[in-house]
Amino acid sequence: MSLAVVCCGVLAAGSLAAPGAGQARAAEAAPGIKPGWRLTPTGVDSRFRGLAAVSRKVAWVAGSGGAVLRTTDAGRTWRQVGPADAKGLELRDIEAFDAKRAVVLAIGEGEASRVYRTSDGGRTWTLGFKNDDPRAFYDCMTFFDSRHGLAMSDPVDGRFRIISTRDAGRTWKVLPGTRMPAALEGEAGFAASGQCLVSHGSRDVWLATGGGSRSRVFHSRDRGLSWTVADTPLPSGAAQGVFAVAFRDSRHGIAVGGDYRPGQPSPTAAATTSDGGRTWRAAPRPPAEYRSGVVWPRYAGPAAVAVGPTGSDLTLDSGRTWTRFDTGSFDTVDCASDGGCWAAGEKGRVARGAAHR
């Protein structure tokens, strides 16, 4: 199946196919259209690794220098709405529930790792969590719904640390680590796209790692209280591993990553699972280079999108084979439930999904 067949069902007019829309019907509607991105003017040069797609019109991004931007008009205009006391922080993940409510994660050692929340579109923010352990370094965050969420830190005392909220980020507590498998020497998460910790449904959550002797994906079925772990075929090392995971449902998932150093080869940049992460298989034809972000909307069938500094790739067969459709630099990608898709990255780059003939 060619990109032209899937164009309207995947990234046409800024959206993935709506639930129930068929690829064949989409192709008939606009034959010859290929997926792509349309840049939107943000007016800033921050690097945006945090992205939350709320809808085709509403999206939030978070990035360097404490920047948080929000659009409510499909990217025609962006407003700077970041926390006033976060200007020196690296914001690497953001979860948004609508145009008013969002939670943002700052990364770093000790007190640099923080979580802020807003319920008024960013006019005011409250600090829900400030890390008080100099050994902890928080990387990613995920929410099961608008109240229940988790954030993860690189290993402390030999195990990844998980904090939990039950009140939309107002308060957080450290979960017991007794049922977390031991970390490998040098193992950590990569705060590259806000997708090293992702959830699906009301209880399943996955944690992606690299840096050690093997790249791995951890899985919890009980909101982070107990975990199992599985090796993946992606390479692992100081600059290598799984950078992002995405799950269409509780069983089918995609992992992407590689070596983030410019010019370094990443011959095995993607893998798939069909058993919830118990086993992973290398993609027979992965993206040709390192990819830091991936999205697999549950309504898109076998179609998913991965992005990285050297381009964007599309799969039409659940992650087994990938085709590059754009060469622009992005770090993260997300799609909303109404099909609105967005990508964000360096130098203030934020784009909506677009269709091109």
C-alpha positions in Angstrom: 0.0 0.0 0.0 1.5 3.4 -1.0 1.6 6.6 1.0 -0.9 8.0 -1.5 -3.4 5.4 -0.4 -3.1 6.3 3.3 -2.5 10.0 3.0 -6.0 11.1 3.9 -6.4 8.4 6.5 -3.2 9.2 8.2 -2.0 12.9 8.1 -4.3 14.6 5.7 -5.6 18.1 6.6 -3.9 17.9 10.0 -5.5 14.7 11.2 -5.3 11.0 11.4 -8.4 9.1 10.3 -11.3 9.6 12.6 -12.7 6.4 14.3 -14.3 4.3 11.7 -12.9 6.0 8.6 -11.5 3.6 6.0 -8.3 4.0 4.2 -9.8 3.0 0.9 -12.6 5.6 1.3 -10.0 8.2 2.2 -7.9 7.4 -0.8 -10.8 7.7 -3.2 -11.6 11.1 -1.7 -8.2 12.6 -2.5 -6.0 10.3 -4.6 -2.3 11.2 -4.8 -2.0 13.2 -1.6 0.9 12.4 0.7 1.3 13.1 4.4 3.4 15.9 5.7 3.8 18.7 8.2 2.8 22.4 8.0 4.9 24.6 10.3 3.1 27.1 12.5 4.8 30.4 13.7 5.6 30.2 17.4 7.9 33.3 17.5 10.4 31.6 19.8 13.5 29.5 19.4 13.1 27.1 22.4 13.5 23.4 21.8 10.2 21.8 22.4 10.4 18.2 23.6 7.1 18.2 25.5 3.9 18.2 23.4 0.2 17.6 24.2 -2.3 17.4 21.4 -5.7 18.2 22.8 -7.6 18.5 19.4 -7.1 19.8 15.9 -7.3 23.4 17.3 -5.8 23.1 20.8 -2.2 22.0 21.6 0.4 22.7 24.3 4.2 22.5 24.0 6.9 22.7 26.6 10.6 23.2 26.2 13.9 24.9 27.1 14.1 28.0 29.1 10.9 27.2 30.9 8.8 27.9 27.8 5.2 26.7 27.6 3.1 27.7 24.6 -0.5 27.1 23.9 -2.6 27.4 20.8 -6.4 27.4 20.6 -6.7 28.3 16.9 -5.0 25.4 15.1 -1.5 27.0 15.4 -2.3 30.3 13.8 -1.2 32.0 17.0 0.7 30.8 20.1 0.6 32.3 23.6 3.5 32.0 26.0 1.9 30.8 29.2 4.8 29.2 31.2 5.3 29.3 35.0 6.9 32.6 36.0 9.5 30.8 38.2 10.4 28.2 35.6 12.5 30.4 33.1 15.7 28.6 34.0 14.3 25.1 33.8 14.2 22.4 31.1 10.6 21.5 30.6 10.5 18.1 28.8 7.0 16.7 29.2 3.5 18.1 29.3 0.1 16.4 29.7 -3.0 18.5 28.8 -6.6 17.6 29.3 -8.2 20.6 27.5 -7.5 24.2 26.7 -7.4 25.1 30.4 -5.8 22.2 32.3 -2.3 21.0 31.9 0.6 19.5 33.9 4.2 20.1 33.0 7.4 18.3 34.1 10.8 20.0 34.5 13.8 17.7 34.5 17.2 17.8 36.2 19.1 16.8 39.3 17.6 17.6 42.7 15.2 20.5 42.9 15.4 21.1 39.1 13.0 18.2 38.8 9.5 19.7 39.4 5.9 19.4 38.4 3.6 22.4 37.8 -0.1 22.4 37.1 -2.6 25.0 35.7 -6.4 25.0 35.5 -6.8 28.4 33.8 -4.9 28.1 30.5 -1.5 29.0 32.0 -2.4 32.3 33.5 -1.4 30.9 36.9 0.5 27.8 37.9 0.9 25.9 41.2 4.0 23.8 42.1 2.7 20.3 42.9 6.1 18.6 43.3 9.7 19.6 43.9 12.3 16.8 44.1 14.2 16.9 47.4 16.5 13.9 46.6 19.8 14.9 44.9 20.1 11.4 43.6 16.8 11.6 41.6 16.5 12.9 38.0 12.9 12.8 36.6 12.5 12.2 32.9 8.9 11.6 31.8 5.3 11.7 32.9 2.0 10.1 31.9 -1.7 10.3 33.0 -4.3 7.6 32.9 -7.1 10.2 33.1 -7.4 13.8 34.2 -6.6 13.0 37.9 -4.4 9.9 38.0 -0.8 10.1 36.8 2.8 8.9 37.2 6.3 10.4 36.7 9.5 8.5 36.6 13.1 9.2 37.8 16.3 7.5 36.8 17.3 4.8 39.3 17.8 5.7 42.9 19.3 2.9 45.1 19.4 0.7 42.0 15.7 1.0 40.9 13.7 3.4 38.9 11.7 5.7 41.1 8.0 6.3 40.4 5.9 9.1 41.9 2.1 9.1 41.7 -0.7 11.7 41.8 -4.4 11.1 42.4 -5.5 14.7 42.3 -4.5 16.0 38.8 -1.0 16.9 39.9 -1.8 18.9 43.0 0.2 16.4 45.2 2.6 13.5 44.5 4.0 10.6 46.5 6.8 8.2 45.9 5.6 4.7 45.3 7.3 1.7 46.9 10.1 0.3 44.8 10.1 -3.2 46.2 8.3 -4.7 43.1 10.4 -2.7 40.6 13.1 -4.9 38.9 16.7 -3.9 39.6 18.2 -1.5 37.1 21.3 -2.4 35.0 24.5 -0.5 35.5 24.2 2.8 33.7 20.5 2.3 32.8 18.3 5.4 32.6 15.4 6.9 30.8 15.9 9.5 27.9 14.1 12.8 28.4 13.9 13.3 24.7 10.2 13.4 23.8 8.1 12.9 26.9 7.5 9.4 25.8 9.8 7.2 27.9 6.8 6.7 30.2 3.4 6.1 28.5 0.1 4.6 29.6 -2.9 3.1 28.0 -6.3 2.6 29.5 -6.9 2.9 33.3 -4.0 0.8 34.6 -1.3 -0.2 32.0 2.0 1.8 31.9 5.3 1.2 30.2 8.8 2.6 30.9 11.5 2.7 28.2 15.2 2.7 28.9 18.7 2.7 27.5 22.2 3.5 28.7 23.0 0.0 30.1 24.1 -3.2 28.5 20.6 -3.8 27.1 17.7 -1.6 26.1 14.6 -2.6 28.0 10.9 -1.8 28.4 9.3 -2.2 31.9 5.5 -2.8 32.2 3.1 -2.3 35.0 -0.6 -3.5 35.0 -1.5 -1.8 38.3 -0.5 1.9 37.9 3.1 1.5 38.8 2.9 -0.6 42.0 4.5 -3.7 40.4 6.6 -4.2 37.3 8.0 -6.7 34.9 10.8 -6.0 32.4 11.8 -7.3 28.9 14.8 -6.8 26.7 14.4 -5.2 23.3 16.5 -5.6 20.2 17.4 -1.9 20.0 21.1 -1.1 20.7 22.0 0.2 24.1 24.8 2.3 25.4 25.6 5.7 26.8 23.8 7.4 23.9 21.7 4.5 22.8 18.5 2.8 23.8 14.7 3.0 23.5 13.7 6.7 23.5 10.0 6.4 23.1 7.2 3.8 23.1 3.6 4.0 21.9 0.7 1.5 22.5 -2.4 1.3 20.3 -4.0 -1.0 23.0 -2.9 -3.1 25.9 -1.0 -5.6 23.7 0.3 -3.9 20.5 3.2 -1.5 20.9 6.0 0.2 19.1 9.5 1.2 20.5 11.8 3.6 18.7 15.2 4.9 19.4 18.8 4.2 18.3 21.9 6.4 18.8 21.1 10.1 19.3 24.6 11.3 18.4 24.6 13.1 15.0 26.0 11.0 12.2 26.0 7.8 14.2 24.3 4.8 12.6 21.1 3.4 14.1 20.4 0.2 12.1 17.8 -1.1 14.5 15.8 1.9 15.3 12.4 0.3 15.9 10.8 -2.8 17.4 7.2 -4.1 18.0 5.3 -6.1 20.5 2.0 -7.9 20.3 1.9 -9.3 23.8 1.9 -6.1 25.9 5.7 -5.8 26.0 6.6 -9.3 27.2 8.6 -9.9 24.0 9.9 -7.5 21.3 10.8 -8.1 17.7 13.1 -5.9 15.6 11.3 -4.1 12.7 12.4 -5.7 9.4 12.6 -2.3 7.8 13.0 0.3 10.6 13.5 4.1 10.1 16.9 4.6 8.6 18.1 6.8 11.5 17.5 7.6 15.2 14.0 8.4 16.2 13.0 10.1 19.5 9.2 10.2 19.3 6.4 8.0 18.2 2.6 8.1 18.2 0.1 5.2 17.5 -3.5 6.4 17.8 -5.8 3.6 18.8 -8.2 4.6 16.0 -5.5 4.6 13.2 -5.4 0.8 12.7 -1.9 -0.2 11.6 -0.7 3.3 10.9 1.8 5.1 13.2 4.3 8.0 12.9 7.8 8.4 14.3 9.9 11.5 14.3 13.5 12.5 15.0 16.1 15.2 14.2 16.5 13.9 10.6 12.9 13.4 9.6 9.5 11.7 10.1 8.5 8.2 9.1 5.2 6.4 8.5 4.3 2.8 9.1 1.2 1.2 7.6 1.8 -2.3 9.1 2.0 -1.8 12.8 5.6 -0.8 12.9 7.2 -3.5 10.8 8.2 -1.3 7.9 8.7 2.4 7.8 8.8 5.0 5.0 10.2 8.5 5.4 7.8 11.3 4.4 9.4 14.4 5.7 13.1 15.5 6.3 12.4 18.3 8.9 13.7 18.1 12.4 11.2 17.2 15.2 11.7 15.6 18.6 8.2 14.6 19.6 4.8 13.9 18.0 1.3 13.5 19.4 -2.3 13.0 18.0 -5.6 14.0 19.7 -8.7 11.9 19.9 -10.3 13.9 17.1 -7.4 13.1 14.7 -5.5 16.4 15.1 -1.7 15.6 14.9 1.1 17.8 15.9 5.0 17.6 16.0 7.5 19.8 17.8 11.2 20.2 18.1 14.2 22.5 17.9 14.4 26.2 17.2 10.7 26.7 18.1 9.5 24.3 15.4 5.9 23.2 15.9 3.8 21.7 13.0 0.3 20.4 12.3 -0.3 17.4 10.1 -0.9 18.4 6.5 -1.6 16.9 3.1 0.4 17.6 0.0 -0.1 16.6 -3.6 
